[in-house]
Amino acid sequence: MTFLGDPSVSLPIIFAVLLGVSILIYVVLDGFDLGVGLLSPLATDGHRDRMVASIGPFWDANETWLVLAVGLLLVAFPAAHGAILTALYLPVFVLLIGLILRGVAFEFRAKAPVDKKAAWDFAFFLGSLMAAVSQGFMLGLYIMGLQFTGVALAFAALTAAFLPVGYSFIGACWLIMKTSGELQAKALRWARKSLWGVGFGLLLISFATPMASLRIFDKWLSFPEAILLAPLPLLSLAILVLLWLALQRLPTRNDSWAWAPFAFATVLFFLAFCGLAYSFYPYVVPEQLTIYEAAAAPESLFIILVGACVVLPIILAYSALSFFVFRGKATELRYD
């Protein structure tokens, strides 16, 4: 392990990066298909089928990244895994129920009698809502240091309200890219409206995160950090402006820029994640455990890293292959 330098320092950093990348990819990929589920009640039955068809080849594989993230947290940072899941037991339970309900409804809506299809469509929406709200609540509590004070719970309730808006936005951007005609026009209206909620939610979290910790406040607002970090919020603001302009100009002739809102939304999520990662480093449990304190033994981490170097490229490869094979506009939903 000499190529890693001091493994007690380098290995926790490597696994923190792998964990962060897994969470970010999950938020973007499962975010858009959760968003499609959240938007489904606003569509007609025919459009709802096309929406489901647009995520059909991807949604199950997208959740692999959540499994990978939880697995990395468990094996690489076992102390943090226990602390985080103990504090977030109830919202994690709601998340799992939502994902199960959503998966079952996704399959059963195509096989149920016509008069029962609406019930399964509602179950699909409800499962998506439960998953999104619980993730938002967990994010809020995490930002507030896993404290169960009145202020922390109020902030968690706000993030629980705004994360579904963010998922709805990226879901609408996905539909702009994957559909055409009347449904694409509806997706454009949904995206234009939800963009305001995304901007407000980012502003709220940006102000609340430094307020949650004096350490985070100093990391962002002391000199010269405030100047060096200024490009991050400025870039986020620029992306928001580009998103607004793109949504105003679409649809274009030949649908040539339909990909732009989803691409910009992905960059915006990436920038927001980078801000949170910088805020909490080196802590994996805010103000309680650093990545170095929570990490497993270096010998164990090295063995896990070898396995990750095999598994991660496979997951990336089949994810990329699925997006390549099913590129282009969503076609008619068929199960024959």
N, C-alpha and C positions, 0 to 999 in steps of 0.2 A: 504493500500500500504506500510505498515511498513516493509514487507519482502524485499522490493526493496531498503531499505535504504533511501537516499535522491532521490525521484523520478525525480527531475529536472536534476539530473546527471545520474542516472542509466537507466532511460527510453530512453533518447537519445542514450546512448551507445548500449542498446539492439536493438533499431531500426536501428542504423548504422550497426550493425553486420548482422541483417536480410536483410537489403538492400544490403550489400556487398555479402552475401551468394547468394542472388537471382541473382545478376549480374554475379557472378562467374559461377553459374550453367548454366545461359543462355549462357554465352560466350562459355562454353565447349559443351553444348548440341546443341544449335542452330549453334554453330561454325562448328561442323562437318557436319551438313546437308547443311549449306551455302557453306562449302568447297566442298561437293559433287556437288552442282550446279555449282560452279566455274570450276570444273574439267570436267564437262560434255561435253564441246566441243571437248575435246581431245580423247573422246571415240567413238567407232563405235555405230551404232544405237542399236544393240543387247546388247552391254555392257552398253549403256546408260539406257536401260530399267532395267537392273539388278542393276545399281547404284540407280535408282529411287526406285526400290523395297527395297533396303537396308535401305532407310530412310522413306519409306512410312508410317510405323506404328508410327513413332516418331515425324516427323518434326512439325506437328501442335501442339502437346502437348508441344514440346520444347519451343515454343514461349510464352507459359503460363508464363514462368519465367520472360520474358520481361514485360508482363502486370503486374505481381506481383511487380517487381522492380519499375516501374513507379508509380503504385498505392501506394506503401510504401513511395516513395519520395513525392508524392502529399499530403497524409494524415498525415505523420509524420513530414515532413520538408517542409511545404507549401512555406515558403519564398525562400528556395533553389530551389524548383520546378519552381517557377516563374522566378528566376534569370537565372537558367541553360537553361530552354527551350526558354526564350526570347533571350539569346545569341546564342543558337543553332537552331533557328527556321528553317532556310533553310536546314541544313543537316538532321534535324528530318523529315522535309517534304519529302526529297529524300528517307530517310529510309522507311517511311510509304508507299510511292509509290512503292519502290522496294519489300517490303514484300507483298503488294497487288498483284503486277504483278507476283511475284513468286508463290503465292498461286493459283491464277487463272490459270497460265500456267501449274502448277502441275496437276490440275484436267482436263483441256481442252486437254492436249497433249494425253490423253488416249481416248478421245471421238471425237477428230477432224478427218476428212478424212485423209487418208494416205498422200496425197500431202500437207496437211497443218501441219502435225506433226512437220516438221523441224522448222517452224515459231514459234510454241509454245515451242519447245526445246530451241530456241534462247531466247525467252521471259523468260524462266526459268533461263537461264544463266544470262541474263541481270538483272533480278530482284535480283538474288543472288549477282551480282557485285555491283549494286546500294546500297544494304543493307550493304555489307561489307565495301565498300569505305566510305560511309557516317558515319558508326560507327568508322572507323579509323580516319576520319577527326575530329569527335567530341572528340575522345580520345586525339588527338594532341592538340586541342584547350583547352581542360580541363587541360591537363598537363601544358600548357603555361599560365594558369590562366584566360582563357576565354578572352584573349586580341586579338585584331584584328590588330596587328602590322605586318610588313613585315616578321620579324623573326618568329612570332607565326604562320602565315599562311603558311610559307615555311615548318616549322616543322609539321604542321597539314597535309600538302600535303604528306610528307614523311610517316607519320603514316597511312595515307589513302592508300598509296601504299603497306605498309608492313603488315597491318592487314589482307587483303585478302590472302597474302602469308601464314600467320599463319593459317587462316581458311582452305586454300587449303591443308596445311600440315596435320592438324588434320582430315580433310576429307579423305585424302589419307590413314591415319592410320586407320580410321574407315573402309574403303574399304578393307584394308589388313585383318582386323579381320572378316569382314562379307562376303567376296567373296573368290573364289578359282580360280585356273587355270590361263588362260591368263589375265583376268581382275585383278586378284591379283598381277600378275607379273607387269602389267602396274602401279598399285597403288604403288608398291614398288619403281618403277623408279620415279614416281611423288614425293613420300615422300623423297627419297634421294636427289633430286634436291631442293625441297622447304625447306629442313632442313637448308641449308646454308642461305636462306633468313630469316628464323626464328631467327637464331643465330645473324645475323647482325641487325635485327630489335630490338631484346632485348638489344643488345649492344648500339644501337643508343638511345633508350629510357632511358637506365640506365645512360648514360652520360648527356642526355638533361634534365632529371628531376631535378638533383641538380643545373644545370645551370639556371633553370627557377625561382628559389627562393633561396635567401640566407638562409632562414629558413630551407629549405629542405637540402641545402648544409651542414649546421651545424649538422642536424640530422643524416646525413650519414657519414660525413668525420671528425667530431671533435672527440677528445679522451674522453672517451674510447669507444664511440659508433661505431667507425670504426672497432674496434677489435671485439666487441660483435656482430655486424651485418655481419661480414665476412662470417659466414656459409651460409647465404642466397645466395649471388652470387656464392660461391663455390659449393653449392648444385645444383644450376641452371647449372653451367658448367658441373658438374658430370652427370646430367640428359641428357644434350646435347650429351655427350660422349656415354652414355648408349644407347641413341636413334641411334646414328650413328652405334654403334656396332650391335645393334639389327637388323637394316635395312640391314646391310651387311650379316648377318647370315641367314636371312629369304630368302625363305621359308624353314622350317624344316620338317623332317619326321612326318607325321600325323598332320601337321599344328598345333603343340602343343603350339607354342609360338607366334601365330598370334595376340594374345591380347596385347603383350608387348608394341609395339609402341604406341598404343592408350592410354594405362595406363601411360606410361612415358610422353606422350604429355600432358595428363591431369595434372600430377604432375607439369610439367613445367609451364603450365598456372596458376596453383595454386600458385607457388612460385612467378611468375611475379606479380600476383594480390596482394599477401602479401606485396611485395615491394612497390607497388603503394599505398596500404592502409596505410602502415607505413609512407610513404612520406607525405601524405596529412592530416593525423589525427592531430588535431581535426577538420580540415576544411571539410565542405561538398561542399562549393563553394570556390575554392582556394584563399586564402589571403583575402577573403571577409566575409564569414559567417562560424562560427563553427557549429558543430552539436547542441550545446547547444543554440546558438542564433537563429538558424533556426527552432528548434523543436516546435511543437505545445504544447499547455498547457498540463501539466502532467495528468490532469483528462481525456483529450481526448486521450492521448497516452495510458493510461491504458485500456480504452474501446477498442481501436484499437488492443492492445496486446491480449486481450481476443479473439477477432475475428481471429487474426493471429494464435493463438494457435489451433484454430479449422481448419482454411483453409490450413495452411502450411502442417500439417501431411497428409491431403487428397491429396494435390498435390504431395507430396513425394510418397505416397502409390500408386497412379495410374501411376506415372512415373515409379516406380520400377516394378509394375505389367506388364506394357507394355514391358519393357526390358526383363523381365523374360519370358513372353509368347512368344515373338518373338526373343528369343535367338537363337544362331546358325547362320548358313550361310543363306544369302538371297536366296530365291527361285525364280522361274520364275514369272515375272510380269503378273498377270491376273486380269481382272476386271469383270469376269462373276460370 
